[in-house]
Amino acid sequence: MYPGNKRKKLWREEKERLLKMTLEERRKEYLRDYVPLKDIPTWKEEMKNKAQSDVEEFAILWVRVHTENIMAVMILDKP
């Protein structure tokens, strides 16, 4: 058997092994912790939990950072 065919066979065997496992068995093999999608809040839910001052502070910081980036580009473009 050629090396490429051997790798292909090993890949197919691994695929079959994983397909036979339950969700819990597969999660035991994860190298890191996982977060179920249902536990991740949407942007709307995330902002609903924030105080209005936090949202305003974030917006001000965002504008400041982007304004500084634009100013830096303008300064670099001057001859």
Backbone bond lengths (Angstrom), bond angles and torsions (degrees), N, CA, C in turn:
res aa  C-N    CA-C-N  psi(-1)  N-CA   C-N-CA  omega(-1)  CA-C   N-CA-C  phi
1 M - - - 1.462 - - 1.530 108.58 -
2 Y 1.308 116.61 138.73 1.454 122.00 178.51 1.526 110.04 -74.44
3 P 1.357 117.79 152.28 1.474 120.31 -179.25 1.524 113.00 -55.52
4 G 1.317 118.34 -38.87 1.462 121.33 179.66 1.516 111.75 -63.27
5 N 1.329 116.28 -39.49 1.466 120.10 179.05 1.520 111.08 -68.26
6 K 1.331 116.58 -34.53 1.464 120.41 178.85 1.526 110.12 -65.31
7 R 1.333 116.16 -43.98 1.467 119.82 177.97 1.522 110.65 -62.48
8 K 1.317 116.01 -40.51 1.458 120.88 179.86 1.530 109.88 -62.39
9 K 1.323 116.35 -41.30 1.464 121.19 179.80 1.530 110.05 -66.22
10 L 1.332 117.07 -43.72 1.461 120.57 179.23 1.525 110.76 -62.74
11 W 1.321 117.13 -40.02 1.461 121.68 178.90 1.522 110.31 -63.04
12 R 1.316 116.51 -43.50 1.469 119.75 179.98 1.524 111.33 -66.18
13 E 1.326 116.85 -38.25 1.470 120.18 177.75 1.527 110.56 -63.75
14 E 1.314 116.56 -42.37 1.470 120.87 179.11 1.526 110.40 -65.29
15 K 1.313 117.11 -40.59 1.461 121.27 178.10 1.528 110.17 -61.06
16 E 1.304 117.04 -45.46 1.468 121.07 178.79 1.526 110.93 -62.34
17 R 1.326 116.51 -41.91 1.466 120.61 179.57 1.525 110.59 -61.04
18 L 1.340 116.29 -45.55 1.464 120.22 -179.23 1.529 112.10 -67.06
19 L 1.315 117.08 -36.90 1.461 120.24 -180.00 1.527 112.39 -66.35
20 K 1.310 116.75 -27.11 1.468 120.95 -179.51 1.528 112.55 -81.43
21 M 1.322 117.17 -14.35 1.462 120.98 -176.36 1.522 111.01 -81.18
22 T 1.321 115.43 151.64 1.463 120.33 173.67 1.532 108.30 -79.51
23 L 1.309 116.10 168.61 1.465 120.90 179.57 1.527 110.84 -60.32
24 E 1.308 117.00 -42.66 1.471 120.64 179.94 1.527 111.42 -64.73
25 E 1.321 117.71 -39.51 1.465 120.71 178.42 1.530 110.55 -64.70
26 R 1.315 116.28 -39.55 1.466 119.47 179.12 1.524 111.00 -67.43
27 R 1.324 116.98 -38.92 1.467 119.96 -179.51 1.523 111.67 -65.25
28 K 1.322 117.69 -29.06 1.470 120.78 177.26 1.524 110.90 -65.25
29 E 1.312 117.64 -24.92 1.460 121.55 -178.75 1.528 113.35 -87.83
30 Y 1.322 117.69 -8.42 1.468 120.68 179.12 1.522 109.50 -62.02
31 L 1.316 116.20 141.95 1.461 120.76 179.49 1.519 111.91 -80.21
32 R 1.323 116.52 -24.26 1.467 121.45 -179.24 1.510 109.30 -127.75
33 D 1.334 114.57 168.22 1.458 119.12 175.29 1.520 108.96 -67.16
34 Y 1.285 115.76 157.49 1.451 120.86 178.51 1.521 109.24 -123.96
35 V 1.308 115.43 156.25 1.461 121.67 177.31 1.525 106.33 -120.85
36 P 1.320 117.38 118.31 1.468 118.83 178.04 1.529 110.38 -61.61
37 L 1.304 116.37 144.37 1.454 121.91 -177.51 1.517 112.08 -57.61
38 K 1.323 117.13 -34.34 1.467 120.28 -179.10 1.530 111.85 -66.52
39 D 1.340 117.95 -19.18 1.466 121.73 -179.83 1.530 113.15 -88.41
40 I 1.321 117.55 -6.90 1.460 121.16 -179.68 1.525 108.10 -93.32
41 P 1.328 117.60 118.28 1.472 119.59 -178.00 1.529 111.42 -72.20
42 T 1.316 115.20 150.59 1.463 119.64 174.47 1.524 108.08 -73.36
43 W 1.337 116.48 167.51 1.467 120.31 179.12 1.525 110.00 -59.76
44 K 1.322 116.50 -41.13 1.460 120.82 -179.19 1.528 110.57 -62.79
45 E 1.323 117.46 -44.25 1.469 121.25 178.36 1.524 111.07 -65.26
46 E 1.317 115.78 -39.74 1.466 120.74 -179.91 1.526 110.89 -62.07
47 M 1.321 116.85 -44.51 1.459 121.13 -178.65 1.529 111.79 -72.87
48 K 1.318 117.51 -27.95 1.457 120.95 178.91 1.530 110.19 -64.57
49 N 1.318 116.77 -33.16 1.461 121.55 -178.52 1.530 112.75 -81.64
50 K 1.316 117.25 -12.59 1.461 120.71 -179.25 1.526 109.83 -86.82
51 A 1.292 114.99 148.64 1.466 119.87 174.26 1.526 108.26 -72.45
52 Q 1.303 117.07 153.53 1.470 121.26 -179.57 1.520 110.68 -58.46
53 S 1.331 117.37 -36.70 1.467 120.14 -179.71 1.525 111.03 -65.19
54 D 1.344 117.41 -35.33 1.463 120.30 177.51 1.523 110.91 -64.59
55 V 1.319 115.97 -41.56 1.461 120.53 179.99 1.522 109.92 -65.26
56 E 1.329 117.20 -44.14 1.464 121.02 179.14 1.526 110.86 -63.97
57 E 1.326 116.80 -40.67 1.464 120.88 179.12 1.526 110.23 -62.51
58 F 1.323 116.61 -42.23 1.461 121.03 178.19 1.528 110.45 -62.13
59 A 1.329 116.85 -44.13 1.466 121.18 -179.15 1.523 110.74 -63.43
60 I 1.322 117.30 -42.67 1.471 121.28 179.42 1.523 110.25 -63.49
61 L 1.322 117.11 -44.25 1.460 121.14 179.02 1.521 110.43 -62.49
62 W 1.322 116.80 -42.63 1.463 121.57 -179.84 1.526 110.40 -60.42
63 V 1.322 116.86 -46.38 1.466 121.28 179.87 1.522 109.99 -64.50
64 R 1.324 117.77 -42.30 1.463 121.67 -178.85 1.532 110.71 -61.57
65 V 1.311 116.95 -46.72 1.469 120.59 -178.75 1.520 110.44 -62.39
66 H 1.322 116.93 -45.83 1.455 119.69 -177.96 1.530 111.80 -70.08
67 T 1.314 117.93 -33.66 1.462 120.96 176.75 1.522 109.82 -65.72
68 E 1.329 117.38 -42.47 1.464 121.11 178.62 1.519 110.55 -63.44
69 N 1.323 117.52 -38.98 1.463 120.38 178.45 1.522 110.89 -63.96
70 I 1.326 116.89 -42.61 1.463 120.88 179.62 1.526 109.98 -65.41
71 M 1.338 117.57 -41.98 1.464 120.89 179.22 1.520 110.43 -63.42
72 A 1.327 117.67 -39.87 1.460 120.91 179.15 1.523 110.44 -63.21
73 V 1.307 117.18 -40.55 1.463 120.74 178.20 1.519 110.16 -65.35
74 M 1.324 117.56 -40.54 1.463 121.23 179.98 1.526 110.74 -64.49
75 I 1.323 117.32 -40.15 1.468 121.11 179.69 1.522 110.19 -66.83
76 L 1.322 117.16 -41.21 1.462 120.55 -179.87 1.523 111.88 -67.64
77 D 1.319 117.62 -27.61 1.461 121.27 -178.66 1.523 113.09 -79.00
78 K 1.336 118.15 -17.05 1.468 120.35 -178.35 1.525 109.88 -68.62
79 P 1.350 116.66 139.21 1.487 119.81 179.82 1.509 112.44 -74.07
